[in-house]
Amino acid sequence: MRVYHFLNAKYGLEALKKRRLKVSRIDDLNDPFEMLGTDLSDRKLRQAFLKTKSDLAKDCGLLCFSKRWRNPVLWSHYADRHRGLCLGFDAPDGLLFSVTYTTKRTAPDKLFSDDQSVKEKEMERILTTKFNHWRYEDEARFFVRLSDMDSYSGHYFFEFSEKLKLTQVLVGAEASISRSDIEEALGKENAYIERLKARAAFKTFNVVRNRKQSMWI
């Protein structure tokens, strides 16, 4: 599956140079309802969920992607108002979990099923459910184990590989990032990676490829 990750210019170029993406920590995500999309009006259940989320955050992180790059809101929110980069990756479908969006928090009944497979399916649903207003992200998630913290930054990273193969670099419409900046960051061994400059479309509210080469020096 082709998925996209948005970054500002500084961290986007750094990701290209170091061939890695920063892993998001579960307890640092920007949605307070993250992994708490079930009806938690019962106090004991609420405490159990909060503990489960806290325990999971100790060992597990995630990479967040969008299935599309043309939405201008994504560029505004996650690529420094169109001044950053969007990186396109190919990743095996089996490693990606599509997020579903809902307007209501669901009952937790299936978590108490005697069928283990039903419980596991319900936990997967909880891990990948968000409020409907996040729908514009069209998110896909890649869960990873936390290991080997970077001692300099204090963050965890996931290196580019066949599991996360960089295939496209899209430069924001308002970015001052030059072709030479991208070439320097990618190095000589990445000729197969497509380089694109984005622009605002003329007839729709989409971001599209700027095919006028002279507009990107």
Steps between C-alpha positions, in 0.01 A plus 500: 500500500620852420478729804620852578671667794508879538788691662632854526807588292759450775383158613405392149852555367644338812279194446629470143864537602479251785256265322261476792172628648438597859267260680204663674453411865147394592490733799610797283232477229293813439158345563398451869247237389773291337435132573218601734219496244285261702226609742696540824226630728567202731776608738672162530501448126636852449787435740575169329513669159725778623738246653501292181579808293779598741651149494481484122676835470806361679577245229314604187495802272364573157565668168206702372433534129229627271377305199502819294706814454268734309302630797619859573402470868757225551769726356386787719489299823794264460737656246539849642231669290620352170862597570613147582517158338278202443679164473333214314570145613409152386427265791351149512124509552529256789703749706258790454176548689240735354336733749120505512306810599183519706269750670418278799702315759403134486399260775786281633296176499721310255801537731327260738434233238606142569639484147863617502492590132202730563692671782807547281295642215334743738835616639623559145189707435559707813862563402392631161183700569478880515234769515341579165649850474844344447376336182688744276824327603395169338756344731686170487705386798817299527555370855860439607682382809703762682868409508838673487412853600715763330714626786547845344135586436323270745273379218444166329539459124406248233743464212399490135500143369295262288235530772505875456632579153535866404362553149402868473607838632242778460609855572236736635357779287639769733828323578835663433660155470698480176567205271861500619382479863308185416782351294749562780270343757423193289850434374602337171358153562134602494434581134183286509329738746254737332545870580197729466420864567144564617268792431141601570265380227330758278150346485466298821596516867778247448877504507641375169834448330658811349604385154669828413860404572624859500292573810726273707865599485 
